[in-house]
Amino acid sequence: NPEELLSCKAIASVAVGYDIVDSLDRQKGYSGVGFENRFYEVEKARRNAVNIISLPKYTVKGESYEYSGAVIFKNDAPVLEINPEQSLIYAIATKKLKNGTALVDNKEYKITDTKTKQGFSLDKRLEINMNINATISGDGKPKPQIAAVISELFMKSRLIGADIFMFGNMIKRKNPKLWAEIEHNYYDVYKNSHLAVTVK
């Protein structure tokens, strides 16, 4: 349970963590997705302009457990649970998947050479663009579906008031002066923002 793990004391997290980290590494070997699973990664995320952390969720079945998606946290509180398909696409959007395997519409695709770029402009509202370039092999055309899932997650994130794609970090990095001006009311700006997604 990601919420329980995140609330553990550091020493308890270490005691519990070996099997989880091993499982995460095996999952990463298969799908290419890396989560903030080690203590220093979580602490680094907590110091960002936007405090968003994603942790995997497992379902226990008998004496084994299987990956069943991810939970996204804002300021250490769970705000959104996403299924395995969404979590892999989320990993692409947040630059955590460069090469790996993704499941889209119950079809498996091999993804390589993934490059995700973000940009923004702010006039009357925050306009964000996300451009994803990837080589995808498999039977079908998953790119429109990938864009649709990202757009759907973005709409949910506006409703719950959580910048799950961490666009705030990008704004701070590219324009620190602007970030200083909007930081105090960033989520007022964010809830009226617009995202354009392109997957090529």
GIKAFEN-V986133 format. One record per residue. PHI is phi as a letter, one per 40 degrees, with the letter a starting at -180 (none if undefined). PSI is psi as a letter, one per 30 degrees, with the letter a starting at -180 (none if undefined). BURIAL is # if it has 16 or more other C-alpha atoms within 10 Angstrom, else .. Layout:
# GIKAFEN-V986133
[[PHI/PSI/BURIAL] [PHI/PSI/BURIAL]]
This chain:
# GIKAFEN-V986133
[[none/j/.] [d/e/#] [c/e/.] [c/e/.] [c/e/.] [c/f/#] [c/f/.] [c/l/.] [c/l/.] [d/e/.] [c/e/.] [c/e/.] [c/e/#] [c/e/.] [c/e/.] [c/f/.] [c/f/#] [d/e/.] [c/e/.] [c/e/#] [c/e/.] [c/e/.] [c/e/#] [c/e/#] [c/e/#] [c/e/.] [c/e/#] [c/e/#] [c/e/.] [c/e/.] [c/f/#] [g/f/#] [c/k/#] [b/k/#] [b/l/#] [c/i/#] [b/f/#] [b/l/.] [d/e/.] [c/e/.] [c/e/.] [c/e/#] [c/e/.] [c/e/.] [c/e/#] [c/f/#] [c/f/.] [c/l/.] [d/e/#] [b/j/#] [c/i/#] [b/k/#] [b/k/#] [b/k/#] [b/k/#] [c/l/#] [b/k/#] [b/k/#] [b/k/.] [c/k/.] [b/j/.] [g/b/.] [c/g/.] [b/l/.] [a/l/.] [b/l/.] [c/k/.] [b/g/#] [h/a/#] [a/l/#] [b/k/#] [b/k/#] [b/k/#] [b/k/#] [f/h/.] [g/g/#] [b/k/.] [c/k/#] [b/f/#] [a/k/#] [b/k/#] [b/k/#] [c/l/.] [d/e/#] [c/e/#] [c/e/#] [c/e/#] [c/e/#] [c/e/#] [d/e/#] [c/e/#] [c/e/#] [c/e/#] [c/g/#] [g/g/#] [b/f/#] [b/j/#] [c/e/#] [b/k/#] [i/a/#] [b/k/#] [b/k/#] [b/j/#] [b/k/#] [f/h/.] [g/g/.] [b/k/.] [c/k/#] [b/k/#] [c/k/.] [b/k/#] [b/l/#] [f/h/.] [c/k/#] [b/j/#] [b/k/#] [b/k/.] [b/k/#] [a/l/.] [a/l/#] [a/l/.] [b/j/.] [b/c/.] [c/f/.] [a/l/.] [c/j/#] [b/j/#] [b/k/#] [b/k/#] [b/j/#] [b/k/#] [b/k/#] [b/k/#] [a/k/#] [c/j/.] [b/k/#] [b/k/.] [i/l/.] [c/j/.] [i/a/.] [b/i/.] [c/f/#] [c/e/#] [c/e/.] [c/e/.] [c/e/#] [c/e/#] [c/e/.] [c/e/#] [c/e/#] [c/e/#] [c/e/.] [c/e/#] [c/e/#] [c/e/#] [c/e/.] [c/e/#] [c/e/#] [c/e/.] [c/f/.] [g/h/#] [a/j/#] [c/i/#] [c/f/#] [c/g/#] [f/h/#] [c/f/#] [d/e/#] [c/e/#] [c/e/#] [c/e/#] [c/e/#] [c/e/.] [c/f/.] [a/i/.] [d/e/.] [c/e/.] [c/e/.] [d/e/#] [c/e/.] [c/e/.] [b/f/.] [d/e/#] [c/f/.] [b/h/.] [d/e/#] [c/f/#] [c/e/.] [c/e/.] [c/e/#] [c/f/#] [b/g/.] [c/l/#] [b/k/#] [b/k/#] [b/k/.] [b/k/#] [b/k/#] [b/j/#] [b/none/.]]
